[in-house]
Amino acid sequence: MFKFLVFLFMFFLILVSLLGFSALRAFKAILFGNPKKRTQSHASSAGRRRPQNNPSRPSRRKIISKEEGEYIDYEEVND
């Protein structure tokens, strides 16, 4: 019975310490800001920006006019 009580006490201490570390982490994020969120929001806002006209950097988007290409008719072949 004594071993079981020691086990419960140790489990309780571990649980309280994890809760304390979580609270400290949240408190730190409130005071100093969360650097992970800052970099993620910066990266996501950068993706939403319109591309600037920079001649030294080629555009990543492929531009194909509607006149290019052709429709190819196909039929399925069953073996």
N, C-alpha and C positions, 0 to 999 in steps of 0.2 A: 504494500500500500504506500510505503514511503517513497519508493521509486516512481510510482505513478504521480504523486504530488510534486515531486521534483521535476518530473517531465512537464507537468502542467505549468509549473512556475517558470521553467525555462522557455516554454512555448509562449507564455504571456509576456516575458521580457523581450523575446525576439519580436513579437507582434507590436509591442509598444515602441521599441526602438525603430522599427520600420515605419511606423506611423509618425514618429518624431522626425526622422530623416525626410519623409515626404512633406511634412509641414514646413521644415526648414527650407527645403527646395522651393516650395511654393512662395514662402516669404521672401526668399532671395530673388525669385523671378518678379515679384511685385516691386521690390525696391530697386533692383538693378536692371530689370528687363530680361527677356529671354533671348539670348543670342541666336538660338536655333530658329525661333519664329521670325526674328529680324532678317536672317539670311533667306529664309523660305519666302517671306513676303516680298523681299527685294527681287528674288529670282522670278517669282510669279508675275510681278509687275513689269519686269523687264521683258517677259515674253509677250505681254499685251501691248507693248509700245509699237508704234508704227516704224517700219524700217526707214532709216535715213538714206538719202541718196549719197552714197559714198562710192566714188568711181574706183577706189583702190580695192574694194571688197565686192566680189561678184555676188549677185543675188542667189539665194538658195532655192528660190521657188522657180519651177520650170513653167515657162509661159509658152503655150501652144495655141495658135490661132484656130478658129473653128474650121478654116479652109484646109488645114493640114489633116492628113489621115484619111482613111476610107473605111467604109463599112464592108466587112467580109462576111458573107453568108456561109454558114457551116451546117453540116449534118452529122448526126451521131452515128457512129459505126459500132454495131454490136457484133462481137465475135462469137 
